Amino acid sequence: MTGSALLPSFRDFLDACNARDWDVALAFVHDPVRVQGVPTAAADYVAGIARLTAEHPGFVWTVGETIVEGGRLAVRLRTPAGHEFATYSWRDGQIIEYWGHSELVTRPLEVVGPSAQLKG
């Protein structure tokens, strides 16, 4: 995926997360995905995002500064809790790796149960 296609796809992924449309968000995540260097089931990664938003109602991400190079994206996201700094690697329209630091979440998203937690 080139930079010109990557940023719109990333924005679509964030729009799905902000809308709590976990099925659409999951379509943007390769299975497995590497999260903070750990191979993780795509459903578990998205379930972790779903848990975060359930614990913090009204939580949304807004894209700030970005750097796109090839299939990699570095982004500063604005959130109600402050800033999140993240890098993503993409291949074939899907996130294959995520590294990030949030002022709200000071540890990696915990792996949670599979897709049953995506409902609701």
SVG drawing of the C-alpha trace seen along z (x, -y; Angstrom):
<svg xmlns="http://www.w3.org/2000/svg" viewBox="-25 -18 34 34">
<polyline fill="none" stroke="black" stroke-width="0.4" points="0.0,0.0 1.4,-3.4 1.2,-6.5 -1.5,-8.0 -3.8,-5.1 -2.6,-4.5 -3.8,-7.6 -7.4,-7.4 -7.6,-3.8 -6.3,-4.7 -8.9,-7.5 -11.6,-4.9 -10.3,-2.6 -10.4,-5.4 -13.9,-6.4 -15.1,-2.8 -13.5,-2.8 -15.0,-6.2 -18.4,-4.9 -17.9,-1.7 -18.4,0.3 -16.1,3.2 -16.9,5.4 -15.7,2.7 -12.7,1.9 -11.8,5.6 -11.7,5.6 -8.7,3.2 -6.6,5.5 -4.5,8.4 -4.8,11.7 -2.5,12.0 -1.4,8.4 1.7,7.5 0.8,5.3 3.8,3.8 5.8,6.6 3.5,9.4 1.6,11.5 -2.1,11.0 -5.3,12.2 -7.0,9.4 -10.2,9.9 -8.3,9.5 -6.7,6.3 -10.0,4.8 -11.7,6.1 -9.0,4.2 -10.0,1.0 -13.6,1.8 -12.9,2.3 -11.0,-1.0 -13.9,-2.9 -16.4,-1.1 -14.4,-2.2 -14.2,-5.8 -17.5,-6.8 -17.2,-9.6 -13.6,-8.6 -12.7,-9.4 -9.5,-9.7 -8.7,-12.7 -5.8,-12.6 -3.1,-15.1 0.3,-15.2 1.2,-12.3 4.3,-11.0 3.7,-8.3 6.6,-6.4 5.8,-3.4 3.6,-1.1 4.4,-2.8 2.4,-5.6 3.5,-7.6 0.7,-9.6 -0.1,-11.9 -3.7,-11.3 -5.7,-13.7 -8.0,-12.1 -10.1,-13.4 -7.4,-12.1 -4.5,-13.8 -2.3,-12.6 -1.5,-9.2 1.7,-8.6 1.5,-5.5 3.2,-3.9 1.4,-1.4 2.6,0.9 0.2,1.7 0.0,4.4 -2.8,5.0 -5.1,2.5 -4.7,3.9 -2.7,3.1 0.0,5.7 1.8,4.0 0.9,1.3 3.2,-0.4 1.9,-3.1 1.9,-5.2 -1.1,-6.9 -1.4,-9.3 -4.4,-7.4 -3.1,-3.9 0.5,-3.6 0.7,0.1 0.0,2.0 -3.6,2.9 -4.2,6.1 -5.2,9.1 -8.8,9.9 -11.1,12.7 -12.0,13.1 -14.7,11.5 -17.5,12.1 -16.4,8.8 -17.0,6.9 -20.7,7.1 -22.7,4.3"/>
</svg>
